[in-house]
Amino acid sequence: MPHAVDIHVGRQLKQARTQRRLSQTDVARRLKLSFQQIQKYEIGSNRIAASRLFELSNILEVPTSYFFEGLDEDANTQKDSAMDIVSAVASIKDEQMKARIVTFIQDVAGTTVARRA
């Protein structure tokens, strides 16, 4: 599963690339990579090495810090969403229903937690 920072950096890459009206192929050629690699960077499934980030900042004419702008806001939004879910589940009075919802969330997330007897 991609790390939140890699997803954020990928979004920033895509934004800068599209603002400059460059295709993934355009950027890939300048980096001597495949456009598929740029796709993977943009969705965060592949991490971008520091040296590659530096090259991208030159190609896209942005400071390297650009890729991290807004990162704190993204993290706070994710934390707020998680807390909203926790609060909502905690407010459910029916314990059986609460347990079913928790099990559903775990199943969707692909996590397993030892069930209480």
N, CA, C and O atoms as a GROMACS GRO file, in nm:
protein
  468
    1MET      N    1   0.085  -0.118   0.000
    1MET     CA    2   0.000   0.000   0.000
    1MET      C    3   0.089   0.125   0.000
    1MET      O    4   0.184   0.134   0.078
    2PRO      N    5   0.059   0.219  -0.088
    2PRO     CA    6   0.142   0.340  -0.096
    2PRO      C    7   0.136   0.423   0.032
    2PRO      O    8   0.034   0.429   0.100
    3HIS      N    9   0.247   0.486   0.063
    3HIS     CA   10   0.256   0.576   0.178
    3HIS      C   11   0.190   0.709   0.142
    3HIS      O   12   0.196   0.752   0.026
    4ALA      N   13   0.128   0.773   0.238
    4ALA     CA   14   0.057   0.899   0.215
    4ALA      C   15   0.148   1.006   0.155
    4ALA      O   16   0.104   1.085   0.072
    5VAL      N   17   0.274   1.009   0.196
    5VAL     CA   18   0.368   1.109   0.141
    5VAL      C   19   0.393   1.081  -0.006
    5VAL      O   20   0.398   1.175  -0.086
    6ASP      N   21   0.408   0.954  -0.044
    6ASP     CA   22   0.431   0.920  -0.185
    6ASP      C   23   0.311   0.958  -0.271
    6ASP      O   24   0.327   1.003  -0.384
    7ILE      N   25   0.192   0.938  -0.217
    7ILE     CA   26   0.070   0.977  -0.289
    7ILE      C   27   0.066   1.128  -0.307
    7ILE      O   28   0.033   1.177  -0.416
    8HIS      N   29   0.098   1.203  -0.202
    8HIS     CA   30   0.097   1.349  -0.210
    8HIS      C   31   0.199   1.399  -0.312
    8HIS      O   32   0.167   1.484  -0.396
    9VAL      N   33   0.320   1.347  -0.305
    9VAL     CA   34   0.426   1.389  -0.399
    9VAL      C   35   0.383   1.356  -0.542
    9VAL      O   36   0.406   1.435  -0.634
   10GLY      N   37   0.322   1.241  -0.561
   10GLY     CA   38   0.273   1.202  -0.694
   10GLY      C   39   0.168   1.297  -0.746
   10GLY      O   40   0.168   1.332  -0.864
   11ARG      N   41   0.077   1.339  -0.659
   11ARG     CA   42  -0.026   1.435  -0.700
   11ARG      C   43   0.036   1.569  -0.741
   11ARG      O   44  -0.004   1.631  -0.839
   12GLN      N   45   0.135   1.610  -0.664
   12GLN     CA   46   0.204   1.735  -0.694
   12GLN      C   47   0.275   1.724  -0.830
   12GLN      O   48   0.274   1.818  -0.909
   13LEU      N   49   0.336   1.609  -0.855
   13LEU     CA   50   0.403   1.586  -0.983
   13LEU      C   51   0.302   1.598  -1.096
   13LEU      O   52   0.326   1.668  -1.195
   14LYS      N   53   0.190   1.531  -1.082
   14LYS     CA   54   0.088   1.535  -1.187
   14LYS      C   55   0.037   1.677  -1.209
   14LYS      O   56   0.019   1.721  -1.323
   15GLN      N   57   0.014   1.749  -1.100
   15GLN     CA   58  -0.035   1.885  -1.111
   15GLN      C   59   0.064   1.974  -1.186
   15GLN      O   60   0.025   2.047  -1.277
   16ALA      N   61   0.191   1.967  -1.149
   16ALA     CA   62   0.293   2.049  -1.215
   16ALA      C   63   0.306   2.010  -1.362
   16ALA      O   64   0.320   2.096  -1.449
   17ARG      N   65   0.302   1.882  -1.388
   17ARG     CA   66   0.316   1.833  -1.527
   17ARG      C   67   0.199   1.882  -1.613
   17ARG      O   68   0.220   1.932  -1.723
   18THR      N   69   0.078   1.869  -1.563
   18THR     CA   70  -0.038   1.910  -1.643
   18THR      C   71  -0.046   2.061  -1.659
   18THR      O   72  -0.091   2.111  -1.762
   19GLN      N   73  -0.002   2.136  -1.557
   19GLN     CA   74  -0.001   2.282  -1.569
   19GLN      C   75   0.093   2.328  -1.680
   19GLN      O   76   0.071   2.432  -1.742
   20ARG      N   77   0.196   2.250  -1.703
   20ARG     CA   78   0.292   2.284  -1.808
   20ARG      C   79   0.257   2.218  -1.941
   20ARG      O   80   0.333   2.226  -2.038
   21ARG      N   81   0.142   2.152  -1.943
   21ARG     CA   82   0.091   2.085  -2.063
   21ARG      C   83   0.192   1.984  -2.118
   21ARG      O   84   0.213   1.975  -2.239
   22LEU      N   85   0.252   1.910  -2.026
   22LEU     CA   86   0.343   1.802  -2.065
   22LEU      C   87   0.273   1.670  -2.044
   22LEU      O   88   0.200   1.652  -1.947
   23SER      N   89   0.295   1.578  -2.135
   23SER     CA   90   0.239   1.444  -2.117
   23SER      C   91   0.333   1.362  -2.030
   23SER      O   92   0.447   1.401  -2.005
   24GLN      N   93   0.284   1.249  -1.985
   24GLN     CA   94   0.370   1.158  -1.910
   24GLN      C   95   0.487   1.112  -1.998
   24GLN      O   96   0.598   1.094  -1.949
   25THR      N   97   0.460   1.096  -2.124
   25THR     CA   98   0.565   1.055  -2.218
   25THR      C   99   0.672   1.164  -2.232
   25THR      O  100   0.791   1.134  -2.239
   26ASP      N  101   0.629   1.291  -2.236
   26ASP     CA  102   0.724   1.402  -2.245
   26ASP      C  103   0.822   1.398  -2.128
   26ASP      O  104   0.943   1.407  -2.145
   27VAL      N  105   0.767   1.385  -2.008
   27VAL     CA  106   0.850   1.384  -1.888
   27VAL      C  107   0.937   1.258  -1.886
   27VAL      O  108   1.056   1.265  -1.854
   28ALA      N  109   0.879   1.145  -1.921
   28ALA     CA  110   0.953   1.018  -1.921
   28ALA      C  111   1.073   1.024  -2.015
   28ALA      O  112   1.182   0.978  -1.980
   29ARG      N  113   1.054   1.080  -2.131
   29ARG     CA  114   1.165   1.090  -2.227
   29ARG      C  115   1.281   1.171  -2.171
   29ARG      O  116   1.397   1.135  -2.187
   30ARG      N  117   1.248   1.280  -2.105
   30ARG     CA  118   1.354   1.366  -2.048
   30ARG      C  119   1.428   1.296  -1.936
   30ARG      O  120   1.545   1.326  -1.910
   31LEU      N  121   1.360   1.202  -1.869
   31LEU     CA  122   1.422   1.127  -1.761
   31LEU      C  123   1.480   0.993  -1.808
   31LEU      O  124   1.543   0.920  -1.731
   32LYS      N  125   1.455   0.962  -1.936
   32LYS     CA  126   1.496   0.833  -1.993
   32LYS      C  127   1.429   0.717  -1.919
   32LYS      O  128   1.492   0.619  -1.880
   33LEU      N  129   1.297   0.733  -1.900
   33LEU     CA  130   1.214   0.633  -1.835
   33LEU      C  131   1.094   0.602  -1.925
   33LEU      O  132   1.074   0.667  -2.027
   34SER      N  133   1.017   0.503  -1.886
   34SER     CA  134   0.892   0.475  -1.957
   34SER      C  135   0.781   0.563  -1.899
   34SER      O  136   0.788   0.606  -1.784
   35PHE      N  137   0.679   0.587  -1.981
   35PHE     CA  138   0.568   0.667  -1.930
   35PHE      C  139   0.497   0.592  -1.817
   35PHE      O  140   0.436   0.654  -1.730
   36GLN      N  141   0.506   0.458  -1.818
   36GLN     CA  142   0.444   0.380  -1.711
   36GLN      C  143   0.508   0.413  -1.575
   36GLN      O  144   0.441   0.414  -1.472
   37GLN      N  145   0.639   0.439  -1.578
   37GLN     CA  146   0.706   0.475  -1.453
   37GLN      C  147   0.654   0.608  -1.400
   37GLN      O  148   0.636   0.624  -1.280
   38ILE      N  149   0.629   0.702  -1.489
   38ILE     CA  150   0.573   0.831  -1.448
   38ILE      C  151   0.433   0.809  -1.390
   38ILE      O  152   0.396   0.872  -1.291
   39GLN      N  153   0.355   0.721  -1.453
   39GLN     CA  154   0.222   0.688  -1.400
   39GLN      C  155   0.234   0.636  -1.257
   39GLN      O  156   0.158   0.678  -1.169
   40LYS      N  157   0.328   0.547  -1.235
   40LYS     CA  158   0.346   0.489  -1.101
   40LYS      C  159   0.389   0.595  -1.001
   40LYS      O  160   0.346   0.592  -0.885
   41TYR      N  161   0.473   0.689  -1.044
   41TYR     CA  162   0.510   0.800  -0.956
   41TYR      C  163   0.387   0.881  -0.919
   41TYR      O  164   0.367   0.916  -0.803
   42GLU      N  165   0.305   0.910  -1.019
   42GLU     CA  166   0.191   0.998  -0.998
   42GLU      C  167   0.084   0.938  -0.908
   42GLU      O  168   0.013   1.011  -0.839
   43ILE      N  169   0.070   0.807  -0.907
   43ILE     CA  170  -0.030   0.746  -0.818
   43ILE      C  171   0.032   0.706  -0.684
   43ILE      O  172  -0.039   0.661  -0.594
   44GLY      N  173   0.163   0.722  -0.672
   44GLY     CA  174   0.229   0.695  -0.545
   44GLY      C  175   0.267   0.550  -0.524
   44GLY      O  176   0.314   0.515  -0.416
   45SER      N  177   0.249   0.465  -0.626
   45SER     CA  178   0.283   0.324  -0.606
   45SER      C  179   0.434   0.302  -0.610
   45SER      O  180   0.484   0.204  -0.554
   46ASN      N  181   0.507   0.392  -0.676
   46ASN     CA  182   0.654   0.389  -0.673
   46ASN      C  183   0.704   0.519  -0.611
   46ASN      O  184   0.659   0.628  -0.646
   47ARG      N  185   0.798   0.505  -0.521
   47ARG     CA  186   0.857   0.623  -0.458
   47ARG      C  187   0.954   0.690  -0.554
   47ARG      O  188   1.016   0.626  -0.638
   48ILE      N  189   0.966   0.821  -0.538
   48ILE     CA  190   1.057   0.898  -0.622
   48ILE      C  191   1.184   0.924  -0.541
   48ILE      O  192   1.178   0.983  -0.433
   49ALA      N  193   1.297   0.879  -0.592
   49ALA     CA  194   1.426   0.902  -0.526
   49ALA      C  195   1.457   1.051  -0.523
   49ALA      O  196   1.409   1.127  -0.608
   50ALA      N  197   1.536   1.092  -0.427
   50ALA     CA  198   1.571   1.233  -0.412
   50ALA      C  199   1.636   1.288  -0.538
   50ALA      O  200   1.605   1.400  -0.580
   51SER      N  201   1.725   1.212  -0.600
   51SER     CA  202   1.791   1.259  -0.722
   51SER      C  203   1.690   1.277  -0.836
   51SER      O  204   1.700   1.371  -0.914
   52ARG      N  205   1.594   1.186  -0.844
   52ARG     CA  206   1.491   1.195  -0.947
   52ARG      C  207   1.399   1.313  -0.918
   52ARG      O  208   1.357   1.382  -1.011
   53LEU      N  209   1.369   1.338  -0.792
   53LEU     CA  210   1.287   1.452  -0.754
   53LEU      C  211   1.356   1.583  -0.795
   53LEU      O  212   1.291   1.677  -0.842
   54PHE      N  213   1.486   1.586  -0.777
   54PHE     CA  214   1.565   1.703  -0.818
   54PHE      C  215   1.556   1.722  -0.970
   54PHE      O  216   1.538   1.834  -1.017
   55GLU      N  217   1.569   1.613  -1.046
   55GLU     CA  218   1.557   1.621  -1.192
   55GLU      C  219   1.418   1.669  -1.232
   55GLU      O  220   1.404   1.754  -1.320
   56LEU      N  221   1.316   1.615  -1.166
   56LEU     CA  222   1.179   1.655  -1.198
   56LEU      C  223   1.157   1.804  -1.168
   56LEU      O  224   1.089   1.873  -1.244
   57SER      N  225   1.214   1.852  -1.060
   57SER     CA  226   1.196   1.994  -1.027
   57SER      C  227   1.258   2.082  -1.135
   57SER      O  228   1.205   2.189  -1.166
   58ASN      N  229   1.370   2.038  -1.193
   58ASN     CA  230   1.431   2.114  -1.302
   58ASN      C  231   1.347   2.108  -1.430
   58ASN      O  232   1.327   2.210  -1.496
   59ILE      N  233   1.298   1.989  -1.463
   59ILE     CA  234   1.215   1.973  -1.583
   59ILE      C  235   1.087   2.055  -1.573
   59ILE      O  236   1.045   2.119  -1.669
   60LEU      N  237   1.025   2.052  -1.456
   60LEU     CA  238   0.896   2.118  -1.436
   60LEU      C  239   0.909   2.263  -1.389
   60LEU      O  240   0.810   2.334  -1.371
   61GLU      N  241   1.034   2.305  -1.368
   61GLU     CA  242   1.064   2.442  -1.327
   61GLU      C  243   0.991   2.480  -1.198
   61GLU      O  244   0.927   2.585  -1.189
   62VAL      N  245   1.004   2.392  -1.098
   62VAL     CA  246   0.949   2.418  -0.965
   62VAL      C  247   1.059   2.388  -0.863
   62VAL      O  248   1.148   2.308  -0.891
   63PRO      N  249   1.054   2.451  -0.747
   63PRO     CA  250   1.152   2.415  -0.643
   63PRO      C  251   1.120   2.274  -0.592
   63PRO      O  252   1.005   2.230  -0.597
   64THR      N  253   1.220   2.204  -0.544
   64THR     CA  254   1.195   2.069  -0.493
   64THR      C  255   1.093   2.071  -0.379
   64THR      O  256   1.020   1.974  -0.359
   65SER      N  257   1.089   2.180  -0.306
   65SER     CA  258   0.993   2.192  -0.195
   65SER      C  259   0.849   2.189  -0.244
   65SER      O  260   0.758   2.156  -0.167
   66TYR      N  261   0.826   2.222  -0.371
   66TYR     CA  262   0.692   2.222  -0.429
   66TYR      C  263   0.623   2.088  -0.408
   66TYR      O  264   0.503   2.082  -0.381
   67PHE      N  265   0.699   1.980  -0.420
   67PHE     CA  266   0.641   1.846  -0.412
   67PHE      C  267   0.586   1.815  -0.273
   67PHE      O  268   0.506   1.723  -0.256
   68PHE      N  269   0.629   1.892  -0.173
   68PHE     CA  270   0.586   1.868  -0.036
   68PHE      C  271   0.490   1.974   0.016
   68PHE      O  272   0.442   1.964   0.129
   69GLU      N  273   0.462   2.075  -0.066
   69GLU     CA  274   0.369   2.180  -0.025
   69GLU      C  275   0.231   2.120   0.002
   69GLU      O  276   0.181   2.039  -0.076
   70GLY      N  277   0.171   2.161   0.113
   70GLY     CA  278   0.037   2.114   0.147
   70GLY      C  279   0.034   1.978   0.213
   70GLY      O  280  -0.073   1.925   0.243
   71LEU      N  281   0.149   1.920   0.236
   71LEU     CA  282   0.155   1.786   0.295
   71LEU      C  283   0.093   1.783   0.433
   71LEU      O  284   0.022   1.688   0.467
   72ASP      N  285   0.119   1.885   0.514
   72ASP     CA  286   0.061   1.890   0.648
   72ASP      C  287  -0.091   1.898   0.644
   72ASP      O  288  -0.159   1.836   0.726
   73GLU      N  289  -0.146   1.973   0.548
   73GLU     CA  290  -0.291   1.983   0.536
   73GLU      C  291  -0.350   1.848   0.499
   73GLU      O  292  -0.455   1.810   0.552
   74ASP      N  293  -0.285   1.774   0.407
   74ASP     CA  294  -0.333   1.641   0.369
   74ASP      C  295  -0.334   1.548   0.490
   74ASP      O  296  -0.430   1.474   0.511
   75ALA      N  297  -0.228   1.552   0.568
   75ALA     CA  298  -0.218   1.465   0.687
   75ALA      C  299  -0.327   1.500   0.787
   75ALA      O  300  -0.389   1.411   0.846
   76ASN      N  301  -0.350   1.629   0.807
   76ASN     CA  302  -0.454   1.671   0.901
   76ASN      C  303  -0.592   1.630   0.854
   76ASN      O  304  -0.676   1.590   0.935
   77THR      N  305  -0.617   1.638   0.723
   77THR     CA  306  -0.746   1.596   0.668
   77THR      C  307  -0.767   1.448   0.690
   77THR      O  308  -0.877   1.405   0.725
   78GLN      N  309  -0.663   1.368   0.668
   78GLN     CA  310  -0.674   1.224   0.689
   78GLN      C  311  -0.699   1.193   0.836
   78GLN      O  312  -0.781   1.107   0.868
   79LYS      N  313  -0.629   1.264   0.925
   79LYS     CA  314  -0.650   1.242   1.068
   79LYS      C  315  -0.791   1.281   1.108
   79LYS      O  316  -0.855   1.211   1.187
   80ASP      N  317  -0.841   1.392   1.054
   80ASP     CA  318  -0.977   1.437   1.086
   80ASP      C  319  -1.079   1.333   1.040
   80ASP      O  320  -1.174   1.303   1.112
   81SER      N  321  -1.060   1.279   0.919
   81SER     CA  322  -1.151   1.177   0.868
   81SER      C  323  -1.150   1.054   0.955
   81SER      O  324  -1.255   0.997   0.984
   82ALA      N  325  -1.033   1.012   0.997
   82ALA     CA  326  -1.020   0.894   1.083
   82ALA      C  327  -1.090   0.918   1.217
   82ALA      O  328  -1.159   0.830   1.269
   83MET      N  329  -1.073   1.037   1.271
   83MET     CA  330  -1.137   1.068   1.399
   83MET      C  331  -1.289   1.075   1.385
   83MET      O  332  -1.362   1.039   1.477
   84ASP      N  333  -1.337   1.121   1.270
   84ASP     CA  334  -1.482   1.124   1.245
   84ASP      C  335  -1.538   0.982   1.248
   84ASP      O  336  -1.644   0.957   1.305
   85ILE      N  337  -1.465   0.890   1.186
   85ILE     CA  338  -1.509   0.750   1.182
   85ILE      C  339  -1.508   0.690   1.323
   85ILE      O  340  -1.604   0.624   1.364
   86VAL      N  341  -1.400   0.714   1.396
   86VAL     CA  342  -1.389   0.662   1.533
   86VAL      C  343  -1.503   0.716   1.618
   86VAL      O  344  -1.566   0.641   1.692
   87SER      N  345  -1.530   0.843   1.610
   87SER     CA  346  -1.637   0.904   1.689
   87SER      C  347  -1.773   0.847   1.652
   87SER      O  348  -1.855   0.818   1.740
   88ALA      N  349  -1.797   0.830   1.523
   88ALA     CA  350  -1.925   0.777   1.478
   88ALA      C  351  -1.947   0.634   1.528
   88ALA      O  352  -2.054   0.601   1.578
   89VAL      N  353  -1.844   0.551   1.516
   89VAL     CA  354  -1.856   0.413   1.563
   89VAL      C  355  -1.874   0.410   1.714
   89VAL      O  356  -1.954   0.332   1.765
   90ALA      N  357  -1.799   0.492   1.785
   90ALA     CA  358  -1.809   0.495   1.931
   90ALA      C  359  -1.947   0.538   1.978
   90ALA      O  360  -1.990   0.500   2.087
   91SER      N  361  -2.017   0.617   1.898
   91SER     CA  362  -2.148   0.666   1.940
   91SER      C  363  -2.261   0.566   1.916
   91SER      O  364  -2.374   0.590   1.958
   92ILE      N  365  -2.233   0.456   1.851
   92ILE     CA  366  -2.335   0.353   1.826
   92ILE      C  367  -2.366   0.282   1.958
   92ILE      O  368  -2.276   0.230   2.025
   93LYS      N  369  -2.492   0.279   1.993
   93LYS     CA  370  -2.532   0.219   2.121
   93LYS      C  371  -2.543   0.067   2.113
   93LYS      O  372  -2.508  -0.003   2.209
   94ASP      N  373  -2.589   0.016   2.002
   94ASP     CA  374  -2.607  -0.129   1.984
   94ASP      C  375  -2.471  -0.195   1.966
   94ASP      O  376  -2.405  -0.179   1.863
   95GLU      N  377  -2.428  -0.270   2.069
   95GLU     CA  378  -2.294  -0.331   2.067
   95GLU      C  379  -2.278  -0.433   1.955
   95GLU      O  380  -2.169  -0.445   1.897
   96GLN      N  381  -2.383  -0.507   1.923
   96GLN     CA  382  -2.373  -0.604   1.813
   96GLN      C  383  -2.354  -0.532   1.679
   96GLN      O  384  -2.273  -0.573   1.596
   97MET      N  385  -2.429  -0.428   1.661
   97MET     CA  386  -2.417  -0.350   1.537
   97MET      C  387  -2.277  -0.289   1.528
   97MET      O  388  -2.215  -0.290   1.422
   98LYS      N  389  -2.230  -0.236   1.640
   98LYS     CA  390  -2.096  -0.176   1.644
   98LYS      C  391  -1.991  -0.280   1.605
   98LYS      O  392  -1.902  -0.251   1.526
   99ALA      N  393  -2.002  -0.401   1.659
   99ALA     CA  394  -1.908  -0.508   1.628
   99ALA      C  395  -1.914  -0.546   1.480
   99ALA      O  396  -1.810  -0.571   1.418
  100ARG      N  397  -2.034  -0.548   1.424
  100ARG     CA  398  -2.049  -0.581   1.281
  100ARG      C  399  -1.984  -0.474   1.193
  100ARG      O  400  -1.921  -0.505   1.092
  101ILE      N  401  -2.000  -0.349   1.232
  101ILE     CA  402  -1.940  -0.239   1.155
  101ILE      C  403  -1.789  -0.245   1.163
  101ILE      O  404  -1.720  -0.227   1.063
  102VAL      N  405  -1.736  -0.269   1.282
  102VAL     CA  406  -1.591  -0.280   1.298
  102VAL      C  407  -1.538  -0.396   1.213
  102VAL      O  408  -1.435  -0.382   1.146
  103THR      N  409  -1.606  -0.509   1.216
  103THR     CA  410  -1.565  -0.624   1.135
  103THR      C  411  -1.568  -0.589   0.986
  103THR      O  412  -1.477  -0.625   0.912
  104PHE      N  413  -1.672  -0.519   0.944
  104PHE     CA  414  -1.682  -0.476   0.804
  104PHE      C  415  -1.564  -0.387   0.766
  104PHE      O  416  -1.502  -0.407   0.662
  105ILE      N  417  -1.534  -0.290   0.850
  105ILE     CA  418  -1.422  -0.198   0.822
  105ILE      C  419  -1.291  -0.275   0.813
  105ILE      O  420  -1.209  -0.250   0.725
  106GLN      N  421  -1.270  -0.369   0.904
  106GLN     CA  422  -1.148  -0.450   0.902
  106GLN      C  423  -1.141  -0.533   0.775
  106GLN      O  424  -1.035  -0.546   0.715
  107ASP      N  425  -1.254  -0.590   0.734
  107ASP     CA  426  -1.256  -0.671   0.611
  107ASP      C  427  -1.223  -0.585   0.489
  107ASP      O  428  -1.144  -0.626   0.404
  108VAL      N  429  -1.283  -0.469   0.481
  108VAL     CA  430  -1.257  -0.380   0.368
  108VAL      C  431  -1.111  -0.334   0.367
  108VAL      O  432  -1.049  -0.324   0.261
  109ALA      N  433  -1.058  -0.306   0.485
  109ALA     CA  434  -0.919  -0.258   0.495
  109ALA      C  435  -0.818  -0.372   0.479
  109ALA      O  436  -0.699  -0.348   0.458
  110GLY      N  437  -0.867  -0.494   0.489
  110GLY     CA  438  -0.775  -0.608   0.477
  110GLY      C  439  -0.693  -0.631   0.602
  110GLY      O  440  -0.585  -0.690   0.597
  111THR      N  441  -0.745  -0.585   0.714
  111THR     CA  442  -0.674  -0.607   0.841
  111THR      C  443  -0.749  -0.713   0.919
  111THR      O  444  -0.870  -0.729   0.908
  112THR      N  445  -0.673  -0.784   0.999
  112THR     CA  446  -0.736  -0.883   1.086
  112THR      C  447  -0.689  -0.856   1.228
  112THR      O  448  -0.570  -0.838   1.255
  113VAL      N  449  -0.784  -0.853   1.314
  113VAL     CA  450  -0.756  -0.833   1.457
  113VAL      C  451  -0.819  -0.950   1.530
  113VAL      O  452  -0.930  -0.991   1.497
  114ALA      N  453  -0.748  -1.004   1.627
  114ALA     CA  454  -0.804  -1.116   1.703
  114ALA      C  455  -0.939  -1.076   1.761
  114ALA      O  456  -0.952  -0.973   1.827
  115ARG      N  457  -1.036  -1.156   1.736
  115ARG     CA  458  -1.171  -1.129   1.783
  115ARG      C  459  -1.183  -1.165   1.931
  115ARG      O  460  -1.128  -1.265   1.977
  116ARG      N  461  -1.256  -1.083   2.002
  116ARG     CA  462  -1.281  -1.111   2.143
  116ARG      C  463  -1.391  -1.215   2.156
  116ARG      O  464  -1.488  -1.214   2.079
  117ALA      N  465  -1.376  -1.304   2.251
  117ALA     CA  466  -1.478  -1.408   2.269
  117ALA      C  467  -1.596  -1.357   2.347
  117ALA      O  468  -1.691  -1.432   2.372
   0.00000   0.00000   0.00000
